[in-house]
Amino acid sequence: MTQAEIKLSSLLLREHFGEIVEKIGTHLIRMGGQPLRMIAHDTGMSLDQVRKALCVLIQHNLVKYELQKRGLVEYEAQCSRVLRILRYPRYIYTAKTLYSDTGELIVEELLLNGKMTMSATVKKVADRLTETMEDGKTMEYSEVSNTFVHLADTHFVQRCPSAPEGPEPSAAPPPPAPTLVFNEKDMYVVPKLNLVGKGKRRHSDNTEDNGYHKAKRQKQDADSKEPPSDDGIYWQVNIDRFHQHFRDQAIVSAVANRMDQIFRSLPTGYNISKQILDQYLTLLADDPLEFVGKAGESGGGMYVINLHKALASLATATLESIVQERFGSRCARIFRLLLRKKHLEQKQIEDFAMVPAKEAKEMMYKMLSANIVALQEIPKTPDHAPSRTFYLYTVNTLSSARMLLHRCYKSVANLIERRLHETKENRRLLEKSQRVEAILASMQATGAEEAQLQEIEEMITAPERQQLETLKHNVNKIDASENQVDETIFILESHINSTIRN
């Protein structure tokens, strides 16, 4: 990993799991796989602290373990998985868009806990939804369970790997670490659960009733010591499926933006006649971007999505927009010219782009020093004499994408540090605001008068309220910027991975 990725990973681990987990996780990212005692020795932490930190990291799929030949268990950080923490809000929002609030909370609970059984997830989500509903209304377990089944059917959640079922345990000592395996055929199979019940609220207006129900619930829990029917079957979020959804949506949006007027005249729904469908498919296949390709002519031909070219086009468009924002429209014109022509000499760039020689040289130097474009030397003679050498400018899309990806990681790390700084500077005011809100909520629950509530609200002065509003605005702006940069990261990463595979 680059230094920018390590720094971003460290910030994400600290923000979500605290200093101890961040220290262990960052150490493993830097050093690679290590056994328990070596981690404790190198970090100067106790074995108990290291064990607990590793448990958290393994629970959230951020560290994997492997049994070595000598019997030692080595722990290794999942570097790319740590960086995915940045994308958690996007996963949750996508689940909300596709499966409403219930899907949103299911994915959120799984991300917060790393791994959970279906029964525990359903009960927790039903309780959370009941808390937000009006008095007298509750969320049925069966409704949440149905949404969980839909998420599994569409592969947005999947079973965690488990220890293979083997013969009865023998007298021999168990291995230092179990070997977990994925059962491909059962990965998305939801266990049959008879979940009957409704979500519960955490507190009631009547404290006596609340105490009675709490005692009754504790007695029921003590009586029913039977484990749930899905005990040992854990589920996790399938981030690869979310990435596939993001990729598909990016391609659809790109095609829609390119052919906006055409798509507006498309009939709503799927009831499209064959003649109109052929026209649209031909239009897509003839488009220079080549998102859609046609193979053969038998039976009208077969149409396919060219994912590699689609991702390359999306990455190229991202690079173009970055060049335009950073260097101006004339540099963007030259950049697009190089993408189209592949290799050009300085004089050719001046002529084709219709830019004066002096300005063209300045622009090319700026982009060359920023590694946006590359210079390729083609000597006519073995001595590489400058007078007998062609100097061709070109764009290496893969190299440029990697360079910009590195800058994106640095940008996100800077944004997180800025957000933490803003919060730290206003910590006392935030704590005061939270205390006032807690007092107000308590007094409202006990039926306090309006005048009393007004008096409590006035504990925060007008300048303090203005300061809180400014802080909220700044933090929201930083959060939105993080999400926007992450969208760029996703496009660049997808293009790089697609290019490497091909």
ROBA-137344 format. One line per field, with one value per residue (C-alpha): residue number from 0; x, y, z. Coordinates in steps of 0.02 Angstrom, whole numbers, plus 32768, in hexadecimal, padded with zeros to 4 digits. Each point is the difference from the previous one (the first is absolute). Last residue first. Layout:
k <- c(NUM; ...)
c1 <- c(X; ...)
c2 <- c(Y; ...)
c3 <- c(Z; ...)
//
This chain:
k <- c(501; 500; 499; 498; 497; 496; 495; 494; 493; 492; 491; 490; 489; 488; 487; 486; 485; 484; 483; 482; 481; 480; 479; 478; 477; 476; 475; 474; 473; 472; 471; 470; 469; 468; 467; 466; 465; 464; 463; 462; 461; 460; 459; 458; 457; 456; 455; 454; 453; 452; 451; 450; 449; 448; 447; 446; 445; 444; 443; 442; 441; 440; 439; 438; 437; 436; 435; 434; 433; 432; 431; 430; 429; 428; 427; 426; 425; 424; 423; 422; 421; 420; 419; 418; 417; 416; 415; 414; 413; 412; 411; 410; 409; 408; 407; 406; 405; 404; 403; 402; 401; 400; 399; 398; 397; 396; 395; 394; 393; 392; 391; 390; 389; 388; 387; 386; 385; 384; 383; 382; 381; 380; 379; 378; 377; 376; 375; 374; 373; 372; 371; 370; 369; 368; 367; 366; 365; 364; 363; 362; 361; 360; 359; 358; 357; 356; 355; 354; 353; 352; 351; 350; 349; 348; 347; 346; 345; 344; 343; 342; 341; 340; 339; 338; 337; 336; 335; 334; 333; 332; 331; 330; 329; 328; 327; 326; 325; 324; 323; 322; 321; 320; 319; 318; 317; 316; 315; 314; 313; 312; 311; 310; 309; 308; 307; 306; 305; 304; 303; 302; 301; 300; 299; 298; 297; 296; 295; 294; 293; 292; 291; 290; 289; 288; 287; 286; 285; 284; 283; 282; 281; 280; 279; 278; 277; 276; 275; 274; 273; 272; 271; 270; 269; 268; 267; 266; 265; 264; 263; 262; 261; 260; 259; 258; 257; 256; 255; 254; 253; 252; 251; 250; 249; 248; 247; 246; 245; 244; 243; 242; 241; 240; 239; 238; 237; 236; 235; 234; 233; 232; 231; 230; 229; 228; 227; 226; 225; 224; 223; 222; 221; 220; 219; 218; 217; 216; 215; 214; 213; 212; 211; 210; 209; 208; 207; 206; 205; 204; 203; 202; 201; 200; 199; 198; 197; 196; 195; 194; 193; 192; 191; 190; 189; 188; 187; 186; 185; 184; 183; 182; 181; 180; 179; 178; 177; 176; 175; 174; 173; 172; 171; 170; 169; 168; 167; 166; 165; 164; 163; 162; 161; 160; 159; 158; 157; 156; 155; 154; 153; 152; 151; 150; 149; 148; 147; 146; 145; 144; 143; 142; 141; 140; 139; 138; 137; 136; 135; 134; 133; 132; 131; 130; 129; 128; 127; 126; 125; 124; 123; 122; 121; 120; 119; 118; 117; 116; 115; 114; 113; 112; 111; 110; 109; 108; 107; 106; 105; 104; 103; 102; 101; 100; 99; 98; 97; 96; 95; 94; 93; 92; 91; 90; 89; 88; 87; 86; 85; 84; 83; 82; 81; 80; 79; 78; 77; 76; 75; 74; 73; 72; 71; 70; 69; 68; 67; 66; 65; 64; 63; 62; 61; 60; 59; 58; 57; 56; 55; 54; 53; 52; 51; 50; 49; 48; 47; 46; 45; 44; 43; 42; 41; 40; 39; 38; 37; 36; 35; 34; 33; 32; 31; 30; 29; 28; 27; 26; 25; 24; 23; 22; 21; 20; 19; 18; 17; 16; 15; 14; 13; 12; 11; 10; 9; 8; 7; 6; 5; 4; 3; 2; 1; 0)
c1 <- c(7E80; 8002; 8077; 7F93; 7F61; 8056; 8041; 7F56; 7FA2; 807C; 7FEF; 7F41; 7FFA; 807D; 7F99; 7F65; 8069; 802E; 7F46; 7FDC; 808D; 7FC6; 7F50; 8048; 806B; 7F68; 7F9A; 808C; 800B; 7F43; 7FF4; 8090; 7FB0; 7F5A; 8055; 8059; 7F5A; 7FB2; 8090; 7FEB; 7F44; 801F; 7FE6; 7FAF; 7F6B; 7FC0; 7FEC; 7F95; 7F94; 7FE1; 7FC9; 7F8B; 7FB4; 7FD0; 8051; 7FA9; 8079; 803B; 8016; 806E; 8071; 8010; 8027; 8085; 8052; 7FFE; 8052; 8087; 8021; 8011; 807B; 8068; 8001; 8036; 808E; 803A; 8003; 80B9; 8001; 7F6F; 8052; 80A6; 7FAE; 7FAA; 80A5; 8059; 7F78; 800B; 80BF; 7FF4; 7F7F; 8073; 8097; 7F9B; 7FC6; 80B5; 8030; 7F6C; 803D; 80AA; 7FB3; 7F88; 8090; 8065; 7F6B; 7FD4; 80B1; 7FEA; 807D; 807C; 8080; 80B3; 8054; 80BD; 8089; 8021; 7FF7; 808C; 7FC9; 80A8; 7FAA; 7FB3; 7F4D; 7FD2; 7F48; 7FE9; 7F57; 7FC1; 7F71; 7F5F; 7FA8; 80A3; 7FED; 80A5; 7FC3; 7F58; 8056; 8085; 7F7B; 7FA2; 809C; 8030; 7F50; 8000; 80A4; 7FCE; 7F55; 7F6B; 7F9F; 7FEF; 8033; 808C; 804D; 7FF2; 8052; 8091; 801D; 7FFD; 7F68; 7FDB; 7F55; 7F98; 7F5C; 8045; 8080; 7F76; 7F99; 8097; 801D; 7F4B; 800A; 809C; 7F9B; 7F6D; 8062; 808D; 7FAF; 7F48; 801C; 8081; 7F8A; 7F70; 806C; 803C; 7F4C; 7FCD; 8092; 7FCB; 7F4E; 803F; 8074; 7F71; 7F92; 808D; 801E; 7F46; 7FD6; 7F46; 7FC5; 7F86; 7FE4; 7FCB; 7F55; 7FEA; 80A9; 805D; 809C; 803B; 7FC4; 8053; 7FBA; 806C; 8058; 8027; 7FF3; 7F43; 7FD1; 7FCD; 7F95; 7FA4; 7FE9; 7FB6; 7F8C; 7FC1; 7FEB; 7F97; 7F90; 7FDF; 7FEA; 7F79; 8021; 7F91; 808A; 7FC2; 7FFD; 8013; 80A7; 7FEE; 8066; 8087; 8024; 800E; 8079; 8071; 80A7; 7FB6; 7F9D; 8099; 8069; 7F74; 7FED; 80BD; 8008; 7F68; 8051; 80A3; 7FA7; 7F9A; 809D; 8051; 7F6B; 8012; 80BA; 7FD5; 7FA0; 7FC7; 8013; 7F99; 801E; 7FB8; 803B; 7F52; 7F7C; 7F80; 8014; 8056; 7F8E; 8018; 7F4B; 7FDB; 8086; 7FC7; 7F4C; 8032; 8063; 7F6A; 7F8E; 8079; 8009; 7F43; 7FE6; 8084; 7FB2; 7F53; 8041; 805B; 7F64; 8037; 8055; 80B4; 8067; 7F71; 7FE4; 7FF3; 7F7C; 7FF1; 8009; 80A2; 7FE9; 80A5; 802A; 80B8; 8025; 8067; 8076; 80A8; 7FB2; 803C; 80AB; 8029; 808B; 8088; 8049; 809A; 8000; 8098; 807A; 7FC5; 7F98; 805A; 7FED; 7F7C; 7F8A; 7F75; 7F6F; 8014; 8004; 7F96; 806D; 8024; 7F9F; 800F; 7F84; 7F57; 7FD3; 7FAC; 7FE4; 7FEB; 7F57; 7FAF; 805B; 7FBF; 7F51; 8008; 8033; 7F6B; 7F8D; 804D; 7FDE; 7F49; 7FF7; 8048; 7F69; 8022; 7F98; 7F7B; 7FAA; 8068; 803E; 8095; 80B8; 801E; 7FA4; 8080; 8090; 7FAC; 7FDB; 80B5; 8043; 7F88; 8026; 80BC; 7FFF; 7F98; 806F; 809F; 807E; 80AB; 805D; 7F9D; 7FED; 7FFE; 7F7D; 7F96; 800A; 7FD2; 7F64; 7FD9; 7FFF; 7F9C; 7F78; 8003; 7FD9; 803F; 8054; 801F; 8020; 807B; 8059; 8009; 804F; 8082; 8028; 8016; 8078; 8072; 808C; 8004; 8035; 80B2; 800F; 7FCA; 808D; 8080; 7FC1; 807E; 805D; 8004; 8071; 7FD5; 8098; 7FFE; 80A8; 7FAB; 7F9C; 7F48; 7FB2; 7FA3; 7F9E; 7FF0; 7F81; 7F6F; 7F9E; 8008; 80B7; 8029; 7F9E; 804F; 80AC; 7FE6; 7FCA; 8096; 8079; 7FBD; 800E; 80B1; 8036; 803A; 80B1; 7FD3; 8092; 7FF5; 7F42; 8003; 808E; 7F9D; 7F66; 8052; 8026; 7FC1; 802E; 8069; 7FAA; 7F4D; 801B; 803F; 7F6E; 7F83; 8053; 800B; 7F51; 7FB7; 8050; 7FD2; 7F45; 7F91; 7FA8; 8066; 80A4; 7FEA; 7FD0; 8094; 807B; 7FBB; 8011; 80B6; 8027; 7FAE; 8063; 80A2; 7FE5; 7FCA)
c2 <- c(7E71; 7FE7; 8094; 8071; 7FD3; 801C; 80AB; 8034; 7FC9; 805A; 80A3; 7FFA; 7FD3; 8087; 8083; 7FCA; 8006; 80B5; 802B; 7FA4; 8058; 80A9; 7FE1; 7FD9; 809E; 806B; 7FB0; 8023; 80B6; 801D; 7FAD; 8068; 80A1; 7FD0; 7FD9; 80AA; 8058; 7FA2; 8036; 80B5; 7FF4; 7FB6; 7F4A; 7FFB; 8051; 7F52; 7FD4; 809A; 7FDB; 7F4F; 8046; 807C; 7F76; 7F98; 7F59; 7F5E; 7F80; 7FCA; 80B6; 801C; 7F6D; 8035; 80B3; 7FC6; 7F91; 8090; 8074; 7F7F; 7FE5; 80BB; 8011; 7F70; 8052; 80A8; 7FAD; 7FA0; 8096; 7FFD; 7F42; 7FF4; 8078; 7FA3; 7F57; 8043; 8048; 7F5B; 7FA4; 8079; 7FF2; 7F41; 800D; 8071; 7F8E; 7F6B; 8066; 8031; 7F47; 7FDE; 808F; 7FAD; 7F56; 8047; 805C; 7F5E; 7FA1; 8089; 8010; 80A0; 802B; 8085; 7FD1; 803B; 7FC3; 7FF4; 8034; 80AE; 7FBC; 7F80; 7F55; 7FB2; 7F6A; 8069; 8031; 800C; 7FEF; 8057; 7FF7; 808D; 7FDD; 805E; 801B; 7FE7; 80AB; 803A; 7FC7; 805A; 80A4; 7FEB; 7FDD; 809D; 806D; 7FB9; 801C; 80B4; 8027; 7FA9; 8055; 7F88; 7FBD; 7F54; 7FA6; 807A; 8017; 7F45; 7FD6; 8075; 7FAD; 7F51; 7F90; 7F4D; 7FB1; 8069; 7FF8; 8003; 8082; 8071; 7FEA; 803B; 8093; 8038; 7FE6; 806E; 8086; 7FEE; 8021; 7FAC; 7FBD; 7FFC; 7FCE; 7F7C; 7FB7; 7FFC; 7FA7; 7F7F; 7FD9; 7FEF; 7F89; 7F98; 7FF3; 7FD2; 7F7A; 7FBA; 7FF2; 7FB7; 7F75; 7FE3; 7FE2; 7FDF; 7F7D; 7FF9; 7F5F; 8007; 8007; 7F44; 7FE8; 80A5; 7FE8; 805A; 80B1; 8072; 8078; 807D; 8020; 80B8; 8025; 7FD7; 7F84; 7F76; 8079; 803F; 7F4E; 7FCF; 8096; 7FDA; 7F47; 8028; 8073; 7F76; 7F7A; 8063; 803C; 7FCE; 8009; 8099; 80B2; 8018; 804C; 80B6; 803D; 7F82; 8055; 80AD; 7FC1; 7F9A; 802A; 801E; 7F5D; 7F9F; 8045; 7FE3; 7F4A; 7FE4; 804E; 7F9B; 7F5E; 8028; 8030; 7F5E; 7F98; 805A; 7FD4; 7F4A; 8005; 8049; 7F64; 8035; 7F78; 7F6F; 7F80; 7F51; 7FC0; 8003; 8006; 7F9C; 8075; 7FB9; 7FB3; 8055; 8037; 800D; 8083; 8068; 7FF5; 8037; 8092; 8032; 7FFB; 806B; 807E; 7FFE; 8026; 8087; 8054; 7FF2; 8058; 8083; 802F; 806A; 7F68; 7FD9; 7F9D; 7FE0; 7F50; 7FBD; 7F7D; 7F45; 7F5D; 7FCD; 7F4E; 7FF4; 7F9D; 8024; 8076; 7FB4; 8082; 7FA8; 7F53; 7FC0; 8052; 7FBE; 8076; 7FB7; 8027; 7FA3; 8004; 8045; 7FAE; 7F53; 7F98; 7F85; 7F48; 7FA2; 8004; 8078; 7FAF; 7FFF; 809D; 8098; 8084; 809B; 8096; 8085; 808F; 7FF7; 8085; 80AA; 8067; 7F5C; 802C; 7F6C; 802D; 80B3; 7FC1; 7F83; 808D; 8064; 7F6E; 7FEF; 80B8; 7FE6; 7F5D; 8053; 8074; 80B9; 8057; 8086; 8035; 809C; 803F; 7FAC; 802D; 7F88; 7F76; 800D; 7FE8; 7F6B; 7FAE; 801C; 7FAC; 7F6D; 7FE2; 800C; 7F86; 7F82; 8011; 7FDF; 808D; 802A; 80A5; 8053; 80AF; 7FC5; 7F7B; 807D; 8081; 7F7E; 7FCE; 80B6; 8035; 7F69; 802D; 80B8; 7FDD; 7F68; 8047; 80B6; 7FD3; 7F78; 807F; 807C; 7F7B; 7FCE; 80B8; 8025; 7F6A; 803B; 8045; 7F5A; 7FB8; 803B; 7F7A; 7F7A; 8033; 7FE4; 7F58; 7FF8; 7F5E; 7F95; 7F69; 7F68; 7F97; 7F43; 7FF6; 7FEA; 80A3; 8010; 8098; 8095; 808A; 80B6; 8085; 7F85; 805F; 7F73; 7FE4; 80B6; 7FFB; 7F5B; 8043; 8095; 7F8D; 7F8E; 8094; 804B; 7F58; 7FE4; 80A8; 808C; 8033; 8004; 7F93; 7F86; 7FEC; 7FE6; 7F82; 7FA3; 7FF0; 7FC3; 8077; 801C; 80A7; 8086; 80A3; 7FC3; 7F95; 8098; 806A; 7F7F; 7FEE; 80BD; 8020; 7F79; 8053; 80B2; 7FEB; 7F95; 8070; 80A1; 7FAA; 7F7D; 8083; 8071; 7F6E; 7FC7; 80B1; 800A; 7F54; 802E; 80A3; 7FA7; 7F87; 7F4C)
c3 <- c(7C3A; 80BC; 8019; 7F94; 8060; 80A8; 7FC8; 7FB8; 809C; 8071; 7F9C; 8003; 80BA; 8031; 7FA3; 8061; 809F; 7FDB; 7FF9; 80A2; 805B; 7FBB; 8043; 80AB; 7FFC; 7FD1; 808A; 807D; 7FC9; 8009; 80AB; 8042; 7FBE; 804F; 80A6; 7FFD; 7FDE; 8090; 806F; 7FCB; 802B; 80AC; 8030; 80AD; 7FA9; 7FCF; 80B9; 8021; 7F69; 8040; 80A7; 7FAC; 7F95; 8097; 8028; 7FD1; 8049; 7F52; 7FCE; 8099; 7FD5; 7F49; 8034; 807C; 7F7B; 7F81; 8080; 8025; 7F46; 7FE1; 8092; 7FBA; 7F55; 804A; 805F; 7F66; 7F89; 7FD4; 8004; 7F84; 7F84; 8011; 7FE4; 7F64; 7FBF; 801F; 7FA2; 7F6E; 7FF9; 7FFC; 7F74; 7F9B; 8018; 7FC2; 7F6B; 7FD7; 7FFA; 7F8D; 7F92; 7FEC; 7FDF; 7F7E; 7FAA; 7FF5; 7FB9; 7F85; 7FBB; 7F9E; 7F76; 7FCE; 7F7C; 7FF9; 7F5F; 800B; 7F84; 8044; 80B1; 7FDE; 803F; 7FCA; 7FB1; 7F73; 7FD5; 80B9; 803A; 80A7; 8058; 806D; 8078; 8029; 80A7; 805F; 8055; 7FB4; 7F54; 8015; 802D; 7F78; 7F7C; 8033; 7FF8; 7F56; 7FBB; 8040; 7FA7; 7F5E; 7FF1; 800E; 7F6B; 8052; 7F5F; 7FD4; 80AD; 8026; 7F58; 8028; 80AA; 7FB7; 800F; 8038; 802C; 7F84; 8061; 80B0; 7FCC; 7FBC; 809F; 8067; 7F8A; 8015; 80BD; 8002; 7FA6; 8078; 809F; 8061; 809F; 7FD6; 7F4A; 802D; 8084; 7F83; 7F7F; 807E; 8032; 7F49; 7FE7; 8097; 7FBF; 7F52; 8047; 8069; 7F65; 7F98; 8081; 801D; 7F49; 8014; 7F83; 7F6F; 7F9E; 7F4B; 7FAC; 8003; 7FAE; 7FE9; 8069; 809D; 8023; 807F; 8081; 805E; 7F5B; 8026; 7F45; 8002; 7F77; 807D; 8065; 7F64; 7FC2; 80A8; 7FFD; 7F50; 8023; 809C; 7F9A; 7F80; 8084; 805A; 80B0; 8094; 8083; 805D; 7FC1; 7F44; 7FCB; 7FCA; 8094; 7FD6; 7F5A; 804D; 8086; 7F91; 8050; 80AC; 7FF9; 7FC7; 808F; 807E; 7FCA; 800C; 80AF; 8038; 7FC7; 805A; 80A1; 7FFA; 7FE4; 8091; 806E; 7FCE; 802A; 80AB; 8033; 80AE; 8083; 8045; 8089; 8010; 80AB; 804F; 7F76; 8065; 8094; 809C; 8086; 80A7; 8005; 80BA; 801F; 7F6B; 803B; 80AF; 7FB9; 7F96; 8098; 8064; 7F72; 7FEA; 80B9; 8004; 7F67; 804D; 809B; 7F98; 7F9F; 7F6D; 7FB3; 7FD7; 7F83; 7F88; 7FC2; 7F4E; 7FE1; 800A; 7FA3; 7FAB; 7FC3; 7FA8; 7F64; 7FDD; 7F6E; 7F73; 7FB7; 801D; 8007; 7F56; 800F; 80AF; 8030; 806F; 80AB; 803E; 80BE; 805D; 807A; 7FC5; 807B; 8074; 7FD3; 8065; 7F6B; 7FD5; 7FA4; 7F44; 7F96; 7FDA; 7FB2; 806C; 7FBF; 7F7A; 8016; 7FAC; 7F83; 7FF6; 7F62; 7FA1; 7FAF; 8059; 80A1; 7FFE; 7FD8; 8091; 8076; 7FC3; 8028; 80AF; 8024; 7FD6; 8064; 809B; 8002; 801B; 8086; 8009; 80A2; 8012; 7F59; 7FAF; 8018; 8092; 7FA2; 7F73; 807A; 8054; 7F57; 7FCC; 809D; 7FF3; 7F47; 801A; 8093; 7F9C; 7F66; 8060; 8003; 7FB7; 7FF4; 808B; 7FBA; 7F4C; 8024; 8062; 7F73; 7F7C; 8063; 8028; 7F49; 7FCA; 807D; 7FD0; 7F49; 7F9E; 7F64; 8031; 80B7; 7FCE; 7F90; 8091; 8071; 7F7F; 7FDF; 80B9; 800E; 7F72; 806D; 805C; 7F58; 8023; 8086; 7F82; 7F89; 808A; 803E; 808F; 8022; 809D; 8009; 8069; 802F; 7FEC; 7FA8; 7F57; 8011; 802E; 7FAD; 8046; 7FAA; 8036; 7FCD; 7FF4; 8088; 807F; 7FD3; 802B; 80A4; 8035; 7FCF; 8075; 808E; 7FE8; 7FF4; 80A2; 805A; 7FBF; 8048; 7F8E; 7FD1; 7F47; 7FC6; 8093; 7FFA; 7F43; 8015; 8083; 7F93; 7F60; 7F6F; 7F4D; 7FAE; 8055; 7FCD; 7FF7; 809C; 8062; 7FC1; 8040; 80AB; 801C; 7FBD; 8070; 8097; 7FCC; 7FE2; 7F91; 7F81; 8000; 8028; 7F77; 7F7E; 802D; 7FF6; 7F59; 7FBA; 803B; 7FB7; 7F5A; 7FF4; 802D; 7F70; 801E)
//
